[in-house]
Amino acid sequence: MIKIALLGSTGSIGTQTLDVVRHLAGRVKVVALSAGRNVELLARQIGEFSPRVVGVANCDDVEKISAKFPQIEVLCGDEALEKIPQLDDVDVVVNAVVGSAGLLPSWYAVVAGKRLCTANKESLVMAGEILMREAKSRGAEIFPIDSEHSALFQAMFSGKKSEIRRLILTASGGPFWNYSGPLDEITPQQALAHPTWSMGAKITIDSATLMNKGLELIEAHYLFDIPPEQIDVLIHPQSIVHSIVEFVDGSQIAQMSYPDMRLPIQYALTYPERLPSQIRYLDLFDVGKLEFYRYNPERFPAIEVARRALNMGGSATIVLNVVNELAVLAFLEGRIRFTDIVKYVIEALDDIKNEQILSINDVFRIEQVAKKWWHKKSLDF
């Protein structure tokens, strides 16, 4: 029996994780759930999965849950994000929290020596070196549950790390990779219309700017300890080939399936076992052809900006992540233009002093520095 704690249970990845749990009935037990603002959906999940512990973001919601489920321990705020990953009866922590808020549960899951199955790429972007070092010292495992890094993880078994020539991350390209119109006139509604994946708002906008692939480049570097110059990106609109590992002999090993997040989620939960899943088996005859394109770094500079931040080292990737997150929110609120998102990230990397990061507290400190920079900048719009 796999005993899990699921953080971010009401979001896109969270609900798909629970769909996998339903499919694996009898193999997975939900010990704890945590959610943000969607208390109504959380209550329905509690009724179905009977967790022992529940976390809510807003402490005002504790009474709502406790009144309906008096037998359950209810935590709130940062306390929930700290305590739930460290529960003694939890084997696997699934981090489906969106954005930099996901760093806290990732850290405590690793400190507790758990298997961390994370869709929260921001954790590794902000604190990849520290998290990987701590995981090694604590005997924790970090498994990616995004499709690209799950694909790389699986393909890397075909050879030794020393035999890898490069990693190739595939990107759907979002809705605009071949768009010829003015990018600065794109509306939030247009940017939220992703052609192949159903995701939350933040990651959908990141996919549209290609910053999502920039964040994934940083994540791949830390997860697999591959130099950034050996990590490439290809546009692949069908989202069938999820990523590729190229070896020194010229062989390329790819993992393919129809786009469905439930597959990498299940793989991370049950590894090293492979079990029948819910997804439709891939029919290449039905697909017909697979297309690949190079991205245009002049129109979509986010990937190169992320590569620059990674090469800068120190606190640069923290700044990139925080400012991107805040800029995406400002775009969704209609306060800045689509093209301003990456522009402000570049400004922040230029303006904010790059500092050495030695501890998790340094990460949280730089996060606040970047937020203060953004607050001053946002007074202009």
DARARA-V500155 format. One line per field, one symbol per residue. psi: psi as a letter, one per 30 degrees, with the letter a starting at -180 (. if undefined). burial: + if it has 9 or more other ideal C-beta (glycine too) atoms within 8 Angstrom, else -. A space follows every 50 residues. Layout:
psi: ???
burial: ???
This chain:
psi: kjjlkjkhffaeeeeeefeeeeehkffkkjekkllcfieeeeeeeeeefh lekkkkekfffeeeeeeeiffkkkllbfeefeeefgkegkekkjjgkkaf ffeeeeefeeefgljjjkfifeeeeeheeeeeeeeeffglkjkkgleefe eeeeffffaleffkelkjkkkffafgegkflkffgkleeeffikffkjll eefeeeeefgfeeeeeeeeeeeefhkkefgjlkkkiffhejflkkklfff kkklkklkjjffefeeeeefkgkklkaflkkkjfeeedlkkklkljfefi feeeeeeeeefeabgefeeeeeeeeeeeeeeffgflleffeeeeeeeeee ekkklkjfleeeeeeeeeeeeeeeeeefff.
burial: -++++++++++++++++++++-++---+-++++++---+-+++-++--+- +-+++++---++-+++--+--+-++++-+++++++++--+-+++++++++ -+++++++++++-+++++++++++++++-+++-++--+-+-+++++++++ ++++++--+---++-++++++++++++-----+--+-+--++-+--+--+ -+++++++++++++++++++++++-+-+-++-+++++++++++++++--- -++++-+-++++++++++++------+-+--+----+-----+-+----+ ++++++++++-+--++++++++++++++++++---+-+-+++-++++++- -+----+----+++-++-+++-++--++---
